[in-house]
Amino acid sequence: MTEHGLVTQFLEHVAGIGSPKICLEEDGELAFDWHKATNCTITASLNSSGRIGWSALLPHEKGYGHFTLPHWAQDFQHMLNVFRDTTP
């Protein structure tokens, strides 16, 4: 899959949680940051091979991990759902 295809697949999967701040990191990875409040953030970094590293700080949970597209990690999906349902 091309880098464009990886980004498209990632953004389609996280649709519905709002627009992230996107930046290019020094190591060439794309970083996506969602922020609702100081205790409600999710960050994910995507590299050109489809590997995603993520971390989440939510009001009652926190977590981090890695996975490779197209295989989505259940714990990352859980954190996305909690973030989606959290009101700051």
N, C-alpha and C positions, 0 to 999 in steps of 0.2 A: 504494500500500500504506500502511496506517496505521502510526503509530509502534509500536503494540502488535505489529502483524504483522511489522515489521522486527526488533524485539527477539526475537520468537518464532523467526523464521527464523534469526537469528544464533545464538541459544542452541541450537537444534536442530543447527546445523552444527558447533558446537564441542563437542557432547556427547561425553563420554568422556575429557576432559582434566581433569576435576575441577571443583569449584565455584569460580567467580571471586569476588573481592572486587568489588562493584559500587558505584559512587558517581556522583553527578550533579556534573559540572564546572560552573564558573562560567559558561561559555559555553552551557550547556544540553545539552551532549553527555553521553551515558552512557559511563562508563569501566569497562572490565572488566579486572581484573588477576589473572593467575595467577602464583603464586610457589612454586617448589620449593626454591630455594637462591639465594644471592646472585648466582650466575652462571647462573641458570635461571629467567627470567621472560619473560612475554609480556603486553603491554598493547594493548588495542584500544579506540578511542573511536568511538562510533556517533552520527551526528547525525540529525536528523529527516528528511532527504532520503535516508537510506540510505548515505551516504558513511562509510567506515570508514578511519581512520588507525591504523596499528599499528606496533609495534616489538617486537623480540625479542632477548633476550640469552641465548644458550644456551652450554653448555660449549665447543663447538667452532665455533659459528657466531653471527652476529648479522645483523640485517636490519631494514628498515623499509619502509613504503610506504603506498599508499592504493588503495582500490578502492570500487566502488559496488555495493550489492546490487541485483539478485540474482546478479551476476557475481563469482565468487570468484577471487581472485588465486592463481595456482599457488605463488608464493613464500610467501604466508601459509599456505597449506595444507601446504606442506613444513615450515614451522616448527612448525605444530601437531603434525604427525606426529613430528618430532624431540622436541618437548616431551613428547608422550605416551609416547615410548619411553625418556626419560631418567630414570635413577634418581639421586636426589640423594646 
